[in-house]
Amino acid sequence: MAAVPSEDPEGSGGDSARLVERIRSGDPNADRELVERFGRGLMILLRRSSRNRGDADDLYQETFRVALEKIRRGGLREPEKLAGFLAGIARNLVIEHYRRSSARPVESDDRAARDLADTATGPLEKLLRLERVEIVRRVLSELDSERDRQILFRFYLAEEDKRLICADLGLSSLHFNRVLFRARQRFRELFTELAGKDNGAG
Amino acid sequence: MPHINDEMDHPYIDDEQLVERYRTGRLGPEESARFEEHFLGCSLCQEQLEAAEDFRRSLADLASDAVAIEAPRPGGLSRRLALLPPRPLLALAAALLVAVSAAALLLLGQLGRARSDLESARRAAADSRRDAYETREALERVQRMREKPDARVAALPAAAVGAAVFTLNLTRGAGDGTPENSIVLPGSPEWLVLLVDRPGPKAIRTFRARISTADGRPVGDVLTPSRASGDQLAVALPSSLLAPGDFALTIEGLATGGRAEPLATYSFRAARKP
């Protein structure tokens, strides 16, 4: 597996503490920086916890609004734990949102239903879906062995446990990780390549 | 430089498959919360999460396409195998068998509900199969247009399906009043898709779109763009909203607190198909 950096400068506690200080002192750029730094991760969290994208988008705005309000009031006692603070607010807002609307947040069993709700319906979405399917077909055809294809199907579709698959197929944990990592990377590469063509033609 | 969560380092995340287990809801509440605190500030894990979800969904789409096409036709497997390249298809069929068998064991307790859902899905899939083939034709048309960008407008009248796609360039300055872009309105109502480069800072995730006439009168309701391939937004609207004339498409970003800020304007001229 490719080496993974063990640090992420964007997420450092020192930077977070400085950012919190700037928000408190009224720096007009600090609010925007908060959104830029944590927006993408927060959206991933909310999309996973929400029943649909509309709810996630609403809760995204609300999370930042509540967070900024609390930070300005001095409600964040450990500024270096800014990420945890934001995640906590987001989780609470999700729970509160679905309590008010008498609906549960998304549990793992509900993912199929959410997938169905998010199923591509518009013409453009259908085109994009077909493109993605073609890409994944190519990724599968490029795999070294039938066993590697089995790993992907059993893990992603049947959602079998990694240990069970490894034991069943006589694989090491490292090999398993490598197959998943390479497949995802290749998928990403091909998708980016296609997006590049799109931009080139537009 | 200190890590956001010293215990949650990447070798641990990889070895424990936290990305996948989080995505599938197989982490306990505490570990899930710790991972969220980590990936909120970790662009690498964010990329892994997005890639994993895109990959899983595409894999599921591939499998469902194969099942949907296969299901209504007895003896259709041999026909399907004959139509498509053999090696990937055989691999796919084998892998699907593995997946279906394993899933059946895992979901035995929910079999009744699953069977009912599956029947509904199969019926829906059969209904939409014709659409899928038509959409494939549209995809091929778009790919041809990619290869020959100048043929884009010329190719549009041949559109036999769903939507006509137009890429709009940003309007800079007042100019001489002539719109920078043009679109062709179809003879009968169909969907139009306006593609624009995603404007504004990357952090803005929520957009809305407004279309107005040249003298500023709004056309239709506020529209919600969706993300298209690459760094683009797609605004879909029924062609019946537009009459021949000049228009402006304004993309707004929703800032913190729900405040909308105009990010970019694209002027375009709509003309009827000759």
Chai-1 contact restraints between the chains, C-beta under 6 A:
chainA,res_idxA,chainB,res_idxB,connection_type,confidence,min_distance_angstrom,max_distance_angstrom,comment,restraint_id
A,V4,B,H10,contact,1.0,0.0,6.0,A-B,restraint_1
A,S6,B,D9,contact,1.0,0.0,6.0,A-B,restraint_2
A,S6,B,H10,contact,1.0,0.0,6.0,A-B,restraint_3
A,E7,B,M1,contact,1.0,0.0,6.0,A-B,restraint_4
A,E7,B,H3,contact,1.0,0.0,6.0,A-B,restraint_5
A,D8,B,C42,contact,1.0,0.0,6.0,A-B,restraint_6
A,P9,B,M1,contact,1.0,0.0,6.0,A-B,restraint_7
A,E10,B,G41,contact,1.0,0.0,6.0,A-B,restraint_8
A,G11,B,I4,contact,1.0,0.0,6.0,A-B,restraint_9
A,G11,B,G41,contact,1.0,0.0,6.0,A-B,restraint_10
A,G11,B,C42,contact,1.0,0.0,6.0,A-B,restraint_11
A,S12,B,M1,contact,1.0,0.0,6.0,A-B,restraint_12
A,S12,B,P2,contact,1.0,0.0,6.0,A-B,restraint_13
A,G13,B,P2,contact,1.0,0.0,6.0,A-B,restraint_14
A,V35,B,A203,contact,1.0,0.0,6.0,A-B,restraint_15
A,V35,B,T256,contact,1.0,0.0,6.0,A-B,restraint_16
A,E36,B,A203,contact,1.0,0.0,6.0,A-B,restraint_17
A,F38,B,L40,contact,1.0,0.0,6.0,A-B,restraint_18
A,G39,B,A203,contact,1.0,0.0,6.0,A-B,restraint_19
A,G39,B,R205,contact,1.0,0.0,6.0,A-B,restraint_20
A,R40,B,Q46,contact,1.0,0.0,6.0,A-B,restraint_21
A,G41,B,F39,contact,1.0,0.0,6.0,A-B,restraint_22
A,G41,B,L40,contact,1.0,0.0,6.0,A-B,restraint_23
A,G41,B,Q46,contact,1.0,0.0,6.0,A-B,restraint_24
A,M43,B,R205,contact,1.0,0.0,6.0,A-B,restraint_25
A,I44,B,Q46,contact,1.0,0.0,6.0,A-B,restraint_26
A,I44,B,L49,contact,1.0,0.0,6.0,A-B,restraint_27
A,L45,B,E36,contact,1.0,0.0,6.0,A-B,restraint_28
A,D57,B,T206,contact,1.0,0.0,6.0,A-B,restraint_29
A,Q61,B,G258,contact,1.0,0.0,6.0,A-B,restraint_30
A,F64,B,T256,contact,1.0,0.0,6.0,A-B,restraint_31
A,R65,B,T256,contact,1.0,0.0,6.0,A-B,restraint_32
A,R65,B,G257,contact,1.0,0.0,6.0,A-B,restraint_33
A,A83,B,I4,contact,1.0,0.0,6.0,A-B,restraint_34
A,A83,B,E37,contact,1.0,0.0,6.0,A-B,restraint_35
A,A83,B,L40,contact,1.0,0.0,6.0,A-B,restraint_36
A,A83,B,G41,contact,1.0,0.0,6.0,A-B,restraint_37
A,G84,B,E37,contact,1.0,0.0,6.0,A-B,restraint_38
A,A87,B,E36,contact,1.0,0.0,6.0,A-B,restraint_39
A,A87,B,E37,contact,1.0,0.0,6.0,A-B,restraint_40
A,A87,B,L40,contact,1.0,0.0,6.0,A-B,restraint_41
A,S108,B,G25,contact,1.0,0.0,6.0,A-B,restraint_42
A,G122,B,A236,contact,1.0,0.0,6.0,A-B,restraint_43
A,P123,B,G162,contact,1.0,0.0,6.0,A-B,restraint_44
A,P123,B,A163,contact,1.0,0.0,6.0,A-B,restraint_45
A,P123,B,W191,contact,1.0,0.0,6.0,A-B,restraint_46
A,L124,B,V193,contact,1.0,0.0,6.0,A-B,restraint_47
A,L124,B,A234,contact,1.0,0.0,6.0,A-B,restraint_48
A,K126,B,T135,contact,1.0,0.0,6.0,A-B,restraint_49
A,L127,B,L139,contact,1.0,0.0,6.0,A-B,restraint_50
A,R129,B,D61,contact,1.0,0.0,6.0,A-B,restraint_51
A,L130,B,L139,contact,1.0,0.0,6.0,A-B,restraint_52
A,R132,B,S58,contact,1.0,0.0,6.0,A-B,restraint_53
A,V133,B,S58,contact,1.0,0.0,6.0,A-B,restraint_54
A,V133,B,D61,contact,1.0,0.0,6.0,A-B,restraint_55
A,V133,B,L62,contact,1.0,0.0,6.0,A-B,restraint_56
A,V136,B,S58,contact,1.0,0.0,6.0,A-B,restraint_57
A,V136,B,L59,contact,1.0,0.0,6.0,A-B,restraint_58
A,V136,B,L62,contact,1.0,0.0,6.0,A-B,restraint_59
A,S141,B,P88,contact,1.0,0.0,6.0,A-B,restraint_60
A,R149,B,A91,contact,1.0,0.0,6.0,A-B,restraint_61
A,R149,B,A95,contact,1.0,0.0,6.0,A-B,restraint_62
A,Q150,B,A95,contact,1.0,0.0,6.0,A-B,restraint_63
A,Q150,B,V98,contact,1.0,0.0,6.0,A-B,restraint_64
A,F153,B,A95,contact,1.0,0.0,6.0,A-B,restraint_65
A,F153,B,V98,contact,1.0,0.0,6.0,A-B,restraint_66
A,F153,B,A99,contact,1.0,0.0,6.0,A-B,restraint_67
A,R154,B,V98,contact,1.0,0.0,6.0,A-B,restraint_68
A,R154,B,A102,contact,1.0,0.0,6.0,A-B,restraint_69
A,Y156,B,R56,contact,1.0,0.0,6.0,A-B,restraint_70
A,Y156,B,L59,contact,1.0,0.0,6.0,A-B,restraint_71
A,L157,B,A99,contact,1.0,0.0,6.0,A-B,restraint_72
A,A158,B,A99,contact,1.0,0.0,6.0,A-B,restraint_73
A,A158,B,A102,contact,1.0,0.0,6.0,A-B,restraint_74
A,A158,B,A103,contact,1.0,0.0,6.0,A-B,restraint_75
A,E159,B,T24,contact,1.0,0.0,6.0,A-B,restraint_76
A,E160,B,A102,contact,1.0,0.0,6.0,A-B,restraint_77
A,K162,B,Q17,contact,1.0,0.0,6.0,A-B,restraint_78
A,N177,B,D14,contact,1.0,0.0,6.0,A-B,restraint_79
A,R184,B,A51,contact,1.0,0.0,6.0,A-B,restraint_80
A,R184,B,A52,contact,1.0,0.0,6.0,A-B,restraint_81
A,R184,B,F55,contact,1.0,0.0,6.0,A-B,restraint_82
A,F187,B,F55,contact,1.0,0.0,6.0,A-B,restraint_83
A,R188,B,A51,contact,1.0,0.0,6.0,A-B,restraint_84
A,A195,B,S229,contact,1.0,0.0,6.0,A-B,restraint_85
A,A195,B,G230,contact,1.0,0.0,6.0,A-B,restraint_86
A,K197,B,R146,contact,1.0,0.0,6.0,A-B,restraint_87
A,D198,B,S229,contact,1.0,0.0,6.0,A-B,restraint_88
A,D198,B,G230,contact,1.0,0.0,6.0,A-B,restraint_89
A,N199,B,G230,contact,1.0,0.0,6.0,A-B,restraint_90
A,A201,B,R146,contact,1.0,0.0,6.0,A-B,restraint_91
A,A201,B,P149,contact,1.0,0.0,6.0,A-B,restraint_92
A,G202,B,T167,contact,1.0,0.0,6.0,A-B,restraint_93
